[in-house]
Amino acid sequence: MQLENNQYTLSGGINPLDLTEQFGAPLYVYDSAIIERQWKRINAAFSYKKTKFNYACKANTNINILRVLKDLGAGLDTVSVQEVRLGLAAGFTAQDIMYTPNGVGIDELADVVKLGVRINIDNISILEQFGQMFPNVPVCVRINPHIMAGGNSKISTGHIDSKFGISFHQVPHVLRIVKATGITVEGLHMHTGSEILDAEVFVRGAEILMNAAVNFPDLDFMDFGSGFKVPYYEGGNETDIEAVGEKISARFTEFCDNYNRELTLVFEPGKFLVSEAGYFLVKTNVVKTTLSTVFAGIDSGLNHLIRPMLYDAHHEIINVSNPVGRSRIYTVVGYICETDTFGVNRKLTEVHEGDILCLRNAGAYCFSMASNYNSRFRPAEVLVHNGKAHLIRKRENMEDLLRNQVEIPALKREEVAA
Ligand SMILES: *Cc1c(COP(=O)(O)O)cnc(C)c1O
């Protein structure tokens, strides 16, 4: 979203206020031009020819977003059988889908085997059972490189106490299972967590995976996961993706020369591809001045966007209804009946009741983590694509809230009105 002639616009010159006028608020809006910009940037960063990017779709699973990424050439990274099915419904081929679950039972894995997608196994017990049940299905193995990284302990997955992956110290055990079951290991994987800033951290993890790889002669790919951080405000810090691309491309080329095969280099960006493409447009319900604070209360809350409360995530907030007025300090809060603060002491152009505010970086882990808490409807979603705005998810209604609730007849007696 940019400021042009004193007015915020999306690509194609679309005015966000026209969208809330047409589709109501609160409203998620995604701009496919920004997804494409990020796609081109990450592709340009890696000079290694056989590099593949699987979009980690838990960030945003709207089927139209999946299709935008498929058309750009992405594969798909999924974490549940339901995400696998969404990917197939979006038109990804089974072999372009990687399934990287955590802590699922063997039954779900057996279901996914039938769908023909690539399978990533992240613990010894399941690897052993899987190898006995499906000795002819090749697998990828998720290795934990024990690297502490990431913006927040909840999104850091590669450290020593983490529940994710098989420790690289347990590679000998993996090899015994491979030998005993005759299973083929076609890939090695790691995902150290989210929001790694330093290219060196990626390289350190990659080194550990490449060390392990020499024990596996049948590899087709190595998957270094994700953790690419995007800036959360003008000039905010971000992963130096170009530095990561240059370092890993060089090191991986060298590795493949020694391994004697040109493997596919895989990454699984989620946030990097879609975070900045998303805007969450909300209406100001009330401006409330207390003894210490001016609150802007909006028609949304942690039910629609929980990252500030769950991860202390920062989302920039702008007042699109008043792009160039003088600024004041506001604390922006939600309408949920517990504390749900979107931003403390934010400088916003003067906010009036009814103004549309925009929370930026709302493309990843926002709608996909939304709930019906307080029995509120989840918002509608709009995709701006090739200069046109398309409704891609309807706002919920009362029927949606009651769907799947089963009424007990004896409790359903009509009360006689007094
Ligand atoms: C969530 C996840 C990703 C994506 O992480 P981002 O920080 O959104 O890029 C990649 N791989 C796996 C296995 C994941 O669970």
The ligand as an SDF file (V2000), in Angstrom:
LIG
                    3D

 15 15  0  0  0  0  0  0  0  0999 V2000
    6.0050  -23.0530    9.3490 C   0  0  0  0  0  0  0  0  0  0  0  0
    7.0070  -23.7910    8.5690 C   0  0  0  0  0  0  0  0  0  0  0  0
    7.7060  -23.1490    7.5290 C   0  0  0  0  0  0  0  0  0  0  0  0
    7.5160  -21.6900    7.1740 C   0  0  0  0  0  0  0  0  0  0  0  0
    8.0730  -20.7960    8.0830 O   0  0  0  0  0  0  0  0  0  0  0  0
    8.0440  -19.2220    7.7600 P   0  0  0  0  0  0  0  0  0  0  0  0
    8.6870  -18.5970    8.9140 O   0  0  0  0  0  0  0  0  0  0  0  0
    6.6470  -18.8050    7.5610 O   0  0  0  0  0  0  0  0  0  0  0  0
    8.8060  -19.0200    6.4830 O   0  0  0  0  0  0  0  0  0  0  0  0
    8.5860  -23.9170    6.7970 C   0  0  0  0  0  0  0  0  0  0  0  0
    8.7850  -25.2230    7.0670 N   0  0  0  0  0  0  0  0  0  0  0  0
    8.1350  -25.8600    8.0620 C   0  0  0  0  0  0  0  0  0  0  0  0
    8.3800  -27.2910    8.2880 C   0  0  0  0  0  0  0  0  0  0  0  0
    7.2300  -25.1670    8.8410 C   0  0  0  0  0  0  0  0  0  0  0  0
    6.5930  -25.8000    9.8350 O   0  0  0  0  0  0  0  0  0  0  0  0
  1  2  1  0
  2  3  1  0
  2 14  2  0
  3  4  1  0
  3 10  2  0
  4  5  1  0
  5  6  1  0
  6  7  2  0
  6  8  1  0
  6  9  1  0
 10 11  1  0
 11 12  2  0
 12 13  1  0
 12 14  1  0
 14 15  1  0
M  END
$$$$
